Amino acid sequence: MIGELQLRNLSEATIQTYVRAVWRFARHFGKSPDQLGPEHVREYLLHLRNDKKDKWSTLQVNRGALKFLYARVLKQGWFDEEIAAPKKRPQPITVLSAEQITRILDHTHNLKHWTILATFYATALRCNELCHLKVSDIDSQRMVLHVREAKGDVPRDIPLSPALRERLRVYYRWRKPTDWLFPSKQRRDLPLDNGTIRTLCRNAGRRAAIPFAVHPHLFRHACATHMLDAGADLRTIQVLLGHADIRTTARYLHVSTKRLQAAISPFDALQLQAIDRSQDNARQR
């Protein structure tokens, strides 16, 4: 299976995700997947939905991994006919306000953690992209941040905020990283892992009394939405976020309150007569 995934030039993250999904499926039944069939796949997906209460997006990832295994690797032809594809439902986006971002940063006193959180908000990076930033990825002369470990293995350059550059300099003078920008505390030759960063985001949200769980992607949502509110166009934000399809970026239009409030209702253009409340009362009598 790994060989088939590699031949399709899929990213290492996708390969690991698919392999872990199949491993969990096999462990659930205690059998090799080639001894299992469509009834087991249906039972397992229902287990994820009803027992584990996994999100639809998680079900889609598991279904995709199992479809790849049975259709591409084991050459089984029953998958699409037997295993219904779940309807994709748009998920609401939670957006941190600027005040909440400020509160999170003000309540974070560990300089390394503060810099990580600030970088998330200033760059809209994904968690894995930030983990794999290197010192050499910061181009202070051109004011550009090189994102090499991007989703889909499509590198991109994004603008480097002058304010963030100054904060990164403060962090660099203190921590003096040599390779990874945010190295592991235990192993400086390795970057921080996703789990550690998710934990520090969650703890930062708790300290700031944010009424919901804070995770790295919330800073990405906030950056995109606040840029829209400030007047940035969708195409610019699409490039910044590294979205292959602008329709993915367009979902932020639904949560940009300033844009919605700025939209003029056609009702406002109607030339209406003043309401005479006395006539209304007369009709009621």
HELIX and SHEET records of a PDB file:
HELIX    1   1 ILE A    2  LEU A    7  1                                   6    
HELIX    2   2 GLU A   12  PHE A   29  1                                  18    
HELIX    3   3 PRO A   33  GLN A   35  5                                   3    
HELIX    4   4 PRO A   38  LEU A   46  1                                   9    
HELIX    5   5 HIS A   47  ASP A   51  3                                   5    
HELIX    6   6 TRP A   56  LYS A   67  1                                  12    
HELIX    7   7 PHE A   68  VAL A   73  3                                   6    
HELIX    8   8 PHE A   79  GLU A   82  1                                   4    
HELIX    9   9 ALA A   98  ASP A  106  1                                   9    
HELIX   10  10 LEU A  111  THR A  123  1                                  13    
HELIX   11  11 CYS A  127  CYS A  131  1                                   5    
HELIX   12  12 VAL A  135  ASP A  137  5                                   3    
HELIX   13  13 LYS A  151  ASP A  153  5                                   3    
HELIX   14  14 PRO A  162  ARG A  175  1                                  14    
HELIX   15  15 ASN A  194  ARG A  207  1                                  14    
HELIX   16  16 PRO A  216  ASP A  229  1                                  14    
HELIX   17  17 LEU A  234  LEU A  241  1                                   8    
HELIX   18  18 ILE A  246  ALA A  250  1                                   5    
HELIX   19  19 ARG A  251  VAL A  255  5                                   5    
HELIX   20  20 THR A  257  ALA A  262  1                                   6    
HELIX   21  21 PRO A  266  ALA A  269  5                                   4    
HELIX   22  22 ARG A  277  GLN A  284  1                                   8    
SHEET    1   A 3 ILE A 138  ASP A 139  0                                        
SHEET    2   A 3 VAL A 144  VAL A 147 -1                                        
SHEET    3   A 3 ARG A 156  PRO A 159 -1                                        
END                                                                             
